């Protein structure tokens, strides 16, 4: 009997992780490693200022050192949750291992990437100062400590935090929840502003920024903080949306740089067009490979009535609201004309026809030059010298002093485009939640079944096609004035310069089909990455392809998942019991959940 009890106790002993270390030793190693990583950022990492950020100073972190300081602080906070420090339970409510591992991985990734980048750029390890070595060793120690945390005999799957393990958040008063939403929005604005403000010549710093954002965001997601924030947003949807647009409106004031404001307005233009495409692809399930043509139709229509001396109608200058309606109406008409004879097709056949329409548009505007056809678009030269907008006496081409801050031309257009994006978001949400929106989703899920239930599939798809086209035309009217000119070059299926149809489709799929935030996030990433990582510009399509392959493998529903599509891709998520509790003989149930 005594032998049996001894055997049982031995079997139930606390297990060790992937690395055999006592749990107190592992926690101490993580904590010491995090402190060492933080301390290293106040030391010199290299002897020369030639490396981006000038990492030669003691006591003054800069460039990659600032990113490593943040990663080390995040690791230290999660290490302290293992010691049950009061006031930090909210950071890791489930007491899970995965967030700690990912936080340590962020410090390890930034530290080792920095050391390798310095050695490569400056031709050898001799370029590294003691601070870089301390950062590399300390971050490695913290990561090794995290690998000793899971139970013995476990696999890497034990590092994954299950949603059912995360307890619900404590109920806060309404003002407290709004304060959390405000603080989170402010942090998001700071993170975005830092990233877009990185010098394009400092690719190393931006890569370090990406590593920190990816692993840091993953750690917070694994801890369940994003789920908790989503619940707060759902309870205060109007307030959260208002704070998001307020943060975006503050961007030109926080990052008062015309180059970055230009990036911002182009991101908003592409994001708005991607939202229109999301109606066609994400909600209705129609694969449109020539969607950028509708952006071109709106841009050319607005340019023709803008008062440009190179316009075929050079004596005509519509006010902005009339030019905007002209661009939208032109795109709407083309959407109906193209959709009416083609939307009875499905799948690959529809994709091929829309691809053909995109190429027909580009070739047509090339040939409408007065030689190959009537002189309407000025051929490959396009329509240039489009005057800046003037709305109620406010000239968007001039700089304006707002509260002591000078807003330049692109900042003015950024704020205008932000208002248009807000309108498009409202239209998208209203349409998606309406009766026609539910019909779109039914068509996407099973067109045959939807038709059998009485839905007029052709009419519903045509409405989606026309609405998406008109939203693209709306963005096109602004893009024509922002760029001073329009020409056929960008309006193709794929190319090195966005926007193009492949770029827009990638933004929707990468961000998350059927969501509002997904295409905006996808457009931001796909526009910002080639801009900040100069070496990617020649390999943009290759990078897009690799990103989509990786995404389809690990998160096919996109970065920001639509709940319905997430259930489609991860069937065990539909059940009320965890995956590991499913019986082995369950029939008809997928046991390979998210």
N, C-alpha and C positions, 0 to 999 in steps of 0.2 A: 504494500500500500504506500509506504514511504517512497519507494522507488518510482511508483507511478506518479505521485505528486511532484517529485523532483523533475521527472521527465516533462510533465506538463508545464511546470514553471519555466524550464529551460526553453521549451518551444515558444512560450508566450513572451520571452524576453524582448525588450525593445530592439528593433532591428537596426542595422546600420544601413547607410545609403550605398550609392555606387562606389563611394570611397569609405573604407572602414576607419571611421574616427568616432570617438565618443561624442554624444550630442553637445555637452558643454564646451568641448574643445572646438567643435565645428562652429558653434555660435560665436565663440571668442575669436576664431580665425576670420569669420566674416566681418565682425565689428572692427578688428584691428586692421584688416585689409581695407575697409572703407575709410577709416581714419587716415591710413597711410596714403590712400589715393587722393584724399582732400589735401593733405599736407604737401604732397608732391606738386600740386598746382601753384603753390607759392614759391617754388624753386625754379631755377633756370632749366630749360629742357634742351637748349642748344646754344652754342657759342656765337652764332651769327644771326643777324636780323634778316637775312635773305629768305628765310622760311616764312610763309604767310602768317601774319599775326604778331611777329616779333616776340618770340618766346624766350628772350634772353634775360628778362628781369627777375629779380627776387622780390617776393612780396606783392607782385602786381600781375595776377593771372590775365591772360589775353588769348584770343583765338581759340584754339583747341583746348587750352588749359581751362577756360571758362566752361566749356562743354564737359570736360572731365570732372571739374568741380561739382557741377550739377549732378552728374552720374554718380559720383562718390557720395554726395549728400543723399540721393535717393536710395543708394545701397545701405547707407548708415541708418536711415529711417526704417527701412524694412528689416534690417538686422535688429534694431531695438524692439520691433514688434515681437521678435522671437523671445525677448527677455520680459515680455508682458509689461512694458513701460506704460504707465498710465497716460491717457490722452492720445495714444497712437493706435488704439484698437480699430478705429474707423478706417485706417489705412490698409489693413489686411483683416477684414472682419471674420473671415473663415479660418484664420491662422494657417493659411495654405503655404506650401513650399514654392509653387511655381512663381509667384510674384517676386520672391526673394531671389530665386535663380535668375530671373530675367533682369532684375535691377542690377545684380552683380555682373551679368553678361553685358549690360550697357556700359559699365565702367571698364570692364575688360576689353570690349570692342574698341571704345574710344582711345584707351591708353595704348593698346598694342597697335592700332592703326596709326596713331600719331607717331609712335616710335619708328615704325616701319617707313612711314612717309618721310620723316626727317632723314632716316638713313638712306633712302632711295634718292631723294631730291638733292641731298648734300654729299652724296657719294661715299657712304660708309658709316659704320657704327661709331667712328671717332667723332662724328658730329653731335652725338648724344651727350648731354650733360647729366649729372646725377639725378636731377628731378625726373627725367624720362625713364631712367632705370627703376627708380623707386615706384613710379606710377605703374609700370609694367609688372613688377614683382608683387606690389600690394594688391592690384586688381586681380592678378592670378590667384593669390592666396584667398581672397574673398570668394572667387568663383569656385575654387576647390572646396572651400568650406561649405558652400551651398550644396555641393554634390554629396555631402555626407549626411544630409538631412532626412531623406526618405527612409522608410522602414526596410529592414533587411530582406533580401530575397525579392525585392520589387524590381520593376522595370522602369523605363523612362516614362511610361504612361502614368505612373503614380505621381509624377510632377504636375500633371494636368489638373486644374481646378474645375470641379464639376459645378454647374450652376446651382444644383440643389444643396450644395454644401455652404453656400453663401447666405447667412441669415439676413432677414429684412432690416432695412435701416430704421433707426429710432425715429419716431415721429417728431418733427420740428414744427415750431409755429410758422405761420405763413410768411412772416417777415424774415425768419431764419432761412427758409428754403429759397426765398428770392435772393437773399444775401449770398447763399452758396452758388446760385446760378450766375449772379453778377461776378463773383470772384473767379469762377471757372471760365467765364467768357473773357475776363481781363487777362487771365493766364494764357488762354488760347490766342488772344491778340498779340501778346508779347512774344509767344513762340513763333507765330507766323511772321511778325515784323522782324524778328532777329534773322529768320531764314531768308526772307526776301532782301534783307539789307546786307547779306554777305557779298563781298566783292566777287564778281564773276571770275576774276583772275585767281581767287583763292579757292580752287576746287577742293583742296584738301580739307579746308575748314567746313565747307558745305557737306562733304562726305561724312565728316565727323558729326555734324549736325543731324544728318539723316540717320546715322547709327543710333544716336541718342534718342531721337524721336521714335524710331521704330521699336527699339527694345523698351524704352520708357513707357510708351503708349501700350505696348503689349503687356508690360507688368501691371499697369493700372487696370487694363481690361481683364487680366487673369484674376486680379484681386476683387473684381466685381464692382469697381467704382463707376465704370461706364454704364452698367446696368442701373445702378442707383441713380446716376445723373439722368438717365433716360426716363426713369419714373418721375423724377422731379420735373423734367421738361413736360411730361404728359399732364401733370397736375397744374402746371403754369405755362401752358403752351403759348398763349399770347405774349406773356411777359418774356419768355425765353426767346421767342422769335424777334421781339422788339430789341432785346439786348444784343442779339447776334447782328442785326442790321445797324444798331448804334455803334457796335465795335467796328464793323466794316466802315462806317462813315467816319470814324475817328482815325482810320488808317492814314489818310493823307496828312493829317495833323501830327501824328506820331512819327511817321516815316516821311519827312518832308523832303522828298527827292524826286525830281521829274522822271528819271529813268525808272525808278521803282513804281511811280504812279502810272507810267506807261505800261509796265508789266501788269499792274492791277487792272487797268481798264481793259486790256486785251484778254486777261483771264476772265473777267466778267462777261465780255462779249462771247467768248467761246463757251463759257458755262451756260449762258442763256440759250445759245443755239443747242447745246447738249441737252438742256431741259426739254426743248421742243422735240428733239430726236427721242428723248426718253418716253414721250407719249406714244410715239410710233413703235419703238423697239421694246421699251420696258413695260408699258401698260398693255399694248395691243399685240405685241409679239410679231410685228412685221419687220423683216430684215431689210433695211433701206441702206444701200451702199452708194447712193448719189445725193445724200441729203444736203451736202455743202452747196449744191446748186441753188437751193432756196435762199441761202444766205447771199449768194451772188446776185440773184434776181432782185432781192430787196436793196442791196447796195447799189446796183446799177440803176434801178428805178429812182432811188433817192438822188443819185448823182446827176441824172438827166434833168431833174427839176430843181437843182441846187443853185443855179446861177453861175456855174462854171463856164468860162469862155470856151472850153473845149467840149462842152456838151452840144449835142445836136440841137437842143432847144436852149441856146445860150441866153436868150432874152427872158427866160422863165425862171423865177426864183420863188419857190413856195416857202411859206413859214414852216418851222420845224414840224408842228403837229400835222400839217398837210403832207409834208414830205414823208413823215412817219406812216401815215395812213396809206400813202401811195405805195411805199415799199411793202407794207403788210398786204395790201390788196393785190399787188402784182404777184407776190409769192403765193397768196391764197388761190388766185386764178390758175397759176401754173400747177399748184398742188392738185386742184380739182381736175385740170386737163390731163395731167399725167396719171392721177389716181383712178379716174373713171374707167379707162379701158384696161388698166393693169391689175387692179386690186382683186379681180376674180382669180388671179394666180396665187399660188401658195409657195412657201418655202424658198428653195433655191431658184425657182423660176422668177419669183418676184424680185429676189436679190439681183439677178442678172439684168432684169428690165430696168430697175432703178439705177444700177451701175451704168447702164447704157444711157439713161437720161442725163446723168451727171456729165458724161463725156460729150453728149450732144450739146449741152448748154455751153461747155467750155469751148468747143469747136465753133459753135454758132457765134458767140461774142467775138471770137478771133476773126471770123470771116465777115462780120458786119462792119467793114472798114471803108466802104465806098469803092473797093476794087473787086473783091470776091463776092460782094453782096451790097445791099444798101448801107449807106453811111449812118449808122445809129450809135454804135459803141466805140467807134474809133479804133477798132481792131485790137491788135496786141499792145498798142500804146495806151489803151484805156482812156479814162476820163480823169484828168489831173486838175490841180489848182481848185479843188472844191473849197469854197469859203467856210470859215468856222461858223458854228451856230450862234445865233443871237436871239435869245428868248427873253422877252419883256425887258429889253435893253441890256441884258447880261450877256456880254460877249465872251464865249468860251475860249477864244484864242488869246485873251489878255490875262495877265496875272492880277489877282485880287487879294487885298489885305483883309483877312478874317481874324479878328482878335489878336492882331500882331503877328500872325503867321501868314506868309505869302503863299498862296495857292496858285500854281502855274497852270498851263493849258491842260496837261494830262490829268492833273488833280481835279480840275473842273469837269472834264469828261468822265472821270471815275465816279464822281458823285452823281452825275446824270445817269450813268449806266447802272449805278446801284439802285436808283429809283426804278428804272426799267426792269432790273432783275427782280426787285420786290414785287412788281406787278405780275411778272411771269410766274413767280412762285405762287402767288395768290391764285392765278388762273389754273396752274397745274393742280394745286390742292383741291380747288373747287371742282375741277373737272374730274379728278380721280375719285372724289367722294360722291359724285353725282350718279344718277341712274345710268348715264352714258358711260361713266367711268367703270361701273360694275360690268357693263356690257363689254367694254374693252378687255377687262380681265377675263371674262368668260370666253371671249374669242381666243385670247392667248392660251388659256388652259386647254380648250377643246372646241374648235370652231364647229365641228359637226354636231356635237352635243348642244352647243349654244344655239345653233340654227334650229335644231329640233325643238328647243324650248321656246321658239318664237322670236328670237333676236334676228333682225335683218343684218346679217353679217356684212354685206357689201356697203350698206349705208353707214354702219358704225365704223367700219374701217376707213371709209372716205372722209368722215368727220375727223377722225384722228389724223389722217394724212393732211387734211386742209388746215387744222388747228396747228399742228407741228410746223407746217410750212410757213404759216403767218407769223408765228413766234420767231422763226429764223429770219424772216424778212424784217421784223422789227429790230432785231439786233443788227442786221445789215445796214439799216439807215444810219445808225450811229457809227458803225465801223467805217463807212464811206467818209464821214467828216473827220474822224480821228486820224485816219491815214492820209488825208488830203487827196487821195486818188483811189481809183479802182482799176484793176486790170485782170485779165483772165488767169494769170499764173497760179494763184492760190487755190482756185476752185477745181481741184482734181481729186481723184480717189485717194492717192497717196503721194506724199512729197516731203521734202525736208523742212518746209516752212508751213506751220499751221496758220489757219485752219484748213483741214482737208477731211474728206469723209472718213478715212481710216482713223484719223486723230479723234474725231467726234465720237465715232463708234467705240473706240478704245476708252474714251473718257466715261462713257455710259456704263460699259461692261466693268471697267476697273473700279469705278466708284460704287456702283450698285444699281442695277436696273430696277425701275419702279419706285425709286426714292427721290426725294428732293435734294438732300444733302450729297448723295452719291455722285451725280454728274458734276456738281460744283467742286467737290473734292478731287474727282478724277481729272477735270480740266485744270485745276490748280497744279496738281502733281505733274501732269504731262506737259504743261507749258513751262513750269518753273524748272524742272530738272534739266532739260537741255540748255536752258538759259544759264544756269549756274554751273553746270558741268560741261565745259566747252568741248571736251573730247567726245561727248555723246552726240554732238550735232550731226556728224557724218554717219552715225550708226543709230539714228533715231528709230527707224523702223525695226531694226534688230532688237533694240532695247524694248520697244513696245511688245514685240512678239514674245520675248523672254518673260517679260512681266506678266503677260496674259497667260502664258503656259503655266507659270508658277502659281498664279492666282487660281486658274481652273483646277489645279491639282489640290491646293490646300484650302481655298475659300471660293468656291465657284459662284457663290451668291454675291460676291463683290465685297469691298472693304466695309461699306455701310450697307448692311443686309436688310432687305425687305423681309418682314417676318413670314409672309406667305411663301416667298421663294426659298427662304432658309429652311422651312419645313419640307419643301419639295426635295432639297438636296440632302437633308439629314433626317431620315424618316423616323429614327428613334426619338427625335426631339418632339414628335407629336404625342408621345406617350407620357403618362403621368408618373412613370417609374423610371429610375435610372437605368442606363444601358446595362451596367454590370449585374442588375437584378433580374434581367430577362432570363427565363428558363431556356436551357439548351435546346429543348424540343419545340420552341415557339415556331409556329408555321406562318409564313407569309410576312414576317417582320424582319427588317434589316437590322443586324446587330453591329453595324459599323457606323455608329453615329458620329456626331461632330467631335 
